[in-house]
Amino acid sequence: MDAEKVRAFGPREFLRLIRGNNCGDPDSVIGTFNASRRKKLLLIITLAVLLAFISVVALGVGAVDVPLQDTMRALGNYFFPQWIDAPGKEHYSTIIFRSRMPRVILAVVTGISLAMSGVVMQGILRNPLVSPFTLGLSSAASFGAAAALVLGPLLLGGAYYGTFEFLGESITNKNLLIILMAFIVGMSSIVLVLAIARAHHLSQSVLVLSGVVVNYLFSAGISFMKYISEDNTLREVTNWLMGGMWGATWGSVTILIPIVAVSFILMERCTVDLNTLSGGDDVARNLGVNVQRLRIYGLTISAFVTSACLAFTGVIGFIGLMAPHICKMIIGNDHRYLLPASALMGALILLVSDTAARIVLRPVELPVGIIMYLIGGMFFIWLVTRRAGRYLA
């Protein structure tokens, strides 16, 4: 078998196929891999169909339930007004398109961004427990948002509460400052991690340790902001840290959709190199991969798309850990298929969680971060205890 095929499969996936093939013949292994491709594509298609169905269901549930038939009619009338009539109650369409659809789309794109960032970070650092949450990016974005909430009134005065129009939406200077600070400080965390690890040639162990250190530094900053804040501001900081889709507007999803789409394409382009890197740094270098550049490239894109989404939603954990692990159990470690499958799985998990958060205490909305911590904690208890955590390898 030539080097290009080994690079495409990835040494780790190739060895797994050999162990599952009785004869171990390379051509037979390739046949086995081609047969398994149908399983991977079937998973991706199934997740896409399931995500579309859950999205329609999510549009109809909330403080005011919209029957599924009326939800379908509202969507059909929006796209094909000459063929399909509007729902019987006019306010159904208003609820769906003005309130719930931006929220559903925001949950989907956020889930996609967190899951695909988790896949790339785990592949680059060869560590199954790495995610944007554990590398300090989430705590950095949280510190930026907390600083905006606590220090914004002192720095901007009355302008802090001003408003302006963007893409037909009214946005307050306060929300804009929170979004910008969360994004900028979140991006700065990965710059700091790379700077700390550069002295050790960006080795995966030093990068992980650097992320842990950065996480502690920004967590200390968050604690300080809480300590000096007033009661009302402290409540706002706490709500932001729990995560939620309250800031969903058409303006926010219009900004995020192209960011997530471009980031996904850029990540997909490096999946073959990620497969190669699974065999170790030396193997990857021998097969022509610039390991140091790949790590900078992957971590920067992951930080960019994650910071952009978390700036609008607050801290949402475990998506970047859960989605890749679930998909690895089903289709293995081939990043060419693992990335899109995990992205869809992440979107599905977050959308279901956000829908549950809207209805469990309705009309009051529960922060989706609470749901995610509960699900994520139970998932990893199961993952670690099942066959001594063999899926963490």
Buried (B, 14 or more C-beta within 10 A) or exposed (E): EEEEEBBBBBBBBBBBBBEEBEEEEBEBBBEBBEEBEEEBBEBBEEBBEBBEEBBBBBBBBBEEEBEEEBBBBBBBBBEEEEEBEBBEEEEBBEBBBEBBBBBBBBBBBBBBBBBBBBBBBBBBBBBBEBBBBBBBBBBBBBBBBBBBBBBBBEEBEEEBEEEEEBEEEEBEBBBBBBBBBBBBBBBBBBBBBBEBBBEEEBBBEBBBBBBBEBBEBBBEBBEBBBEEBEEEBBEBBEBBBBBBBBBBBBBBBBBBBEBBEEBBEBBBEBBBBBBBBBBBBEBBBEBEBEBBEBBBBBBBBBBBBBBBBBBBBBBBBBBBBBBBBBBBEEBBBBBBBBBBBBBBBBBBBBBBBBBBBBBEEBEEBBBBBBBBBEBBEEBBEEBEEEEEEEBBE
